[in-house]
Amino acid sequence: MIEFPKDIRFKYSWRKYQQRVFDQLDRYLTDGHLHVIAPPGSGKTILGLEVALRLNQPVLILAPTIAIRAQWIQRFSELFLSNDEIPGWISTDIRKPGFMTVVTYQALHAACNNLCIDETETEEEIEETKTENSDNRNLDQIVKGLIEQKVRTIIVDEAHHLKNEWWKTLTKVKNQIKPVIVGLTATPPYDVSVNEWQRYLELNGPVDIEISVPELVIEGDLCPHQDYIHFTLPTADDVQSIQTFRKNVSGLYLEIKADETLIFALENWAVWIEPAAYLEWIYENFSSYAACLIFLKACGREIPDGHLEVIGDKKFNVPILDYTWIETLLQFYLFDNTHFNTFQEHQRKLENRLIHHGIIEGKQVSFWHNKKVTGFLTSSTNKLNSIKEIADFEYQRMNTALRMVILSDYIRKEFYVNASENIMELNKIGVMPVFEKLRRNNPANMKIGVLTGSIVILPKTACAAFEVLSKAAGCLKINASVVPFDPDYLLIQVEGNLRNSIIQLVTAIFQAGGIEILIGTKSLLGEGWDAPAINSLILASFVGSFVLSNQMRGRAIRTQKDNPGKTANIWHLVCIDPTSVMGGDDFEVLKRRFRGFVGVSFQGKSGIENGLGRLNIPDRIHEVKEIALRNKETFIGAGDRESLKENWNTALKSGVALVEEIRVPFSDRAPYQKIKKMYLNKTMAYLFAELFFGLLSFGADMVRLFFRSLRYMKTPESFFKWLMLAGFLGLIFCGKQLYTAARLYLKYRDISKDVFQISNVLLKSLIKAKVIHSDPSKLEIIAVHDSYGAIYCHLAGGTTFENSVFIKALKEVLEEIDNPRYVIVRKSRLFSFFSQKDYHALPEILARNKELAEYFTGQWKSLVGPCNLIFTRTLKGRKLLLQSRMQALSSQFTKKTGQVNKWK
């Protein structure tokens, strides 16, 4: 068999973006690649299958998990074939390829290396699997089989999540077969290193088309939706445990700070005694070195001049010894075996104490983060109360129209009992505890069901529909029994080959309303499962990666053919650490996930962007009163689905594309409105205003004194002496304001203007480096600041890839300096009197070539101002690098630069 059967075709009409791809397919494939980026729910699988059909040659499809592998086969059978039977020419064994071979990346790697594997079910489990270094000893045999099968197309699904060894294997297969590569992904790795990005492009080719969530909402392929967070606190026992841990940590901190043996060890450390002899070590281990200085200073020791000379700042303001610095110190002292060998007994005892108190886990010192504390938060049983509140709220609003799905990490079968009553304490999060929480108190008679790989429970009211559907599907031997502790529910026996059929049957019942709340595992329903009727989703999962979270979220935002007014609420559960002003680890994980979630913003005018900031979460969210108030406000917003539609419509009209930008925050040490006068276009006015009002204030007293002194001014000399005295006193009085204003000007110039000029320098350099290929006349730097003082900047007119490279490079220039090859020393001067030096890293993509580095410097001098280019791999350069890390202006920003996506 060398081509698809003639009668195979897609049964429905194409979405607009899919049709755009097909219209331009020949052009896209001129380089042998098709690279498509589109969000979950956009139909990438169907697009990939149609491309394979149009290429009409044997195809290898690679998927990240077994579940997604099954989805490819299922979609093909349901949507392209005249019957649902899987044809014999589809293979799931890479060692025995068929005309269409569908396998996981892990299976391909294992086959090429003769490895025995147990293919994992979910993406996070794959990430935890240890990958063996391999020699591809069986690769030639696998390639031979593919060539004999005449495989000339390879479809790679979400390829950027592969491990290094899998990349190597896949690249070798590609190089030998030389196929057409169809790359499909929802989350391109824009945030990786240049080398990783280049590797990604070598496999997938340049991005041909990128579709955003707003575009699909406009086209009616995704529905208006919103993310909501329901906050809770740990149980009283867990709070007590967390507080006890914090108290113990605080006590240990004070004990270590007073540990005379540790202090003695550091004071007799060769680097402390003679730093000039260990400059290279200091430059390579700056954090450890700084931590030792900070620790000894906190212990009352004076820092010798030799260290101040190394730092290059005799007025160096030593930071406070906080948990971060003491962690760095102990990490160095305990686990660097080359400096403190004579203190091994003390090291062993100290390490054991820290392990005992949970401060060391896996040779990693952490005074703030603790595995047990994190566990109290992520798996808090108070989240069951959140689920109950959300379910009751949504049912009150939607009634029988509610189609809610609740996804959890584990089934927790032990909470299903064979007794007439189930009174087990619900002390864990999982499918069965959630079911029990909702079942035990269900006055509204919500129709609740369970769908997992081993437990399926249906409400008794859905029994008749289930029997009809079962017979229609040819499933005649399904065993059902009454749930022993509740006669209103049936337990369906899941056996062998019936599993997929039962999933389809339960899904059909859910779609039709026989089940209103369906509870399942993320591994079964989070990847590949499709039920367009979902209008409310609760993510009760705390193990999943961002990719899996995005896939689960994608289940809910799809449109429904017979329900054009559909909207979707996506609920995220967070347990706040009341001892942390940042909210704790559970909240931090959610912040990271939200970087990939795009939606309507609650801030100001309706806009569309990514990140948790769009939900306008208050800073005091760790306070009990604030949590209750925020949850109340969230329910009010979640209940107004009509406004959600309007907000999407308004926001969509405000832009035409989702733009990736760099966000440069203003210093949060004071409100922006109070200190924005320090910007360049305001500074001079501020300076003179300060002088004017200072002189006016001073002058009022001087005028009174002048008139009192008139009777003593008998000669012109007396009058002039009085003026000289007044001027001298005025200089003293106003000098401080003048100095302060000048210093603030030098420290806080008009950053938006600076970013714009620096961006132009960078753009010219990237064009010179042939990283950006678009017509320069069509490229434009957009840099604006908002009412909070944050600067937003992006490159308009180029490709998505070019803007991402630009953003990443600009971020390197503006962020705190780490260890770049080149540093730009920027010089500023006011009235030829006050001077200031700022330090910026030369981006990695330019620093590899001296000619490009010098070109960047020349452009900087032309557009930004005076500067020097310093190569940091010399002794002089290392010393300046150390100084720059201490003094760089970027370190003044407590909030770091970041990347955001906005609809513009």
Secondary structure, 3 states (H helix, E strand, C coil): CCCCCCCCCCCCCCCHHHHHHHHCHHHHHHHCEEEEECCCCCCHHHHHHHHHHHHCCCEEEEECCHHHHHHHHHHHHHHHCCCCCCCCCEECCCCCCCCEEEEEHHHHHHHHCCCCCCCCCCHHHHHHCCCCCCCCCCHHHHHHHHHHCCCCEEEEECHHHCCHHHHHHHHHHHHHHCCEEEEEECCCCCCCCHHHHHHHHHHHCCCCEECCHHHHHHCCCECCEEEEEEEECCCHHHHHHHHHHHHHHHHHHHHHHCCHHHHHHHHCCHHHHCHHHHHHHHHHCHHHHHHHHHHHHHCCCCCCHHHHHHHCCCCCCCCCCCHHHHHHHHHHHHHCCCCCHHHHHHHHHHHHHHHHCCCEECCEECCCCCHHHHHHHHCCCHHHHHHHHHHHHHHHHHHHHCCEEEEECCCCHHHCCCCCCCCCCCCCCCHHHHHHHHHHCCCCCCCEEEECCCCEEEEHHHHHHHHHHHHHCCCCCCCEEECCCCCCEEEECCCCCHHHHHHHHHHHHHHHCCCCEEEEEHHHHCCCCCCCCCCEEEEECCCCCHHHHHHHHHHHCECECCECCCCEEEEEEEECCCCCCCCCHHHHHHHHHHCCCEEECCCCCCCEEECHHHHCCCCCCCCHHHHHHHHHHHHHHHHCHHHHHHHHHHHHHCCCCEEEEEEECCCCCCCHHHHHHHCHHHHHHHHHHHHHHHHHHHHHHHHHHHHHHHHHCCCHHHHHHHHHHHHHHHHHHHHHHHHHHHHHHHHCCCHHHHHHHHHHHHHHHHHHCCCCCCCHHHCEEEEEECCCCCEEEEEECCCHHHHHHHHHHHHHHHCCCCCCCEEEEEEEEECCCEEEEEEEECCHHHHCCHHHHHHHHHHHHHHCCCEEEEECCCHHHHHHHHHHHHHCHHHHCCCCCEEEEEEC
